[in-house]
Amino acid sequence: MAYDRELADRLREVLQNEPGLAERPMFGGLAFLINGNMAVSASGQGGLLLRIDPAQSDALTAQPHVERFVMRGRAMDGWLRVDPQAVESDADLTRWVASGTAYARALPPK
């Protein structure tokens, strides 16, 4: 499945003033990187792939429509799948993107 282009456009709007922003196809979607670190992606499976502080994984996955991203059969701390239902409103999308960008900004630039 191709990523949701409308969601990618919404992500561009939220991220438009973010310094060090780049877009790159990754994981079957369109990733948005800050200083070379992935913050968020319009996932090829729908919704978002979000990179967060691993220490926040339990708290954030307690929210509806959010789960750890599974890679090669293993649930990954610090990576979330956020279903489309969780980002229907602009306020919700902005809140999720803020979590991803805050973590990406905290990492050393690549």
PyMOL commands that set and color helices and strands:
alter all, ss='L'
color gray80, all
select helices_A, chain A and resi 5-15+54-61+84-87+90-106
alter helices_A, ss='H'
color red, helices_A
select strands_A, chain A and resi 21-26+29-34+37-42+48-51+66-71+74-82
alter strands_A, ss='S'
color yellow, strands_A
deselect
rebuild
show_as cartoon
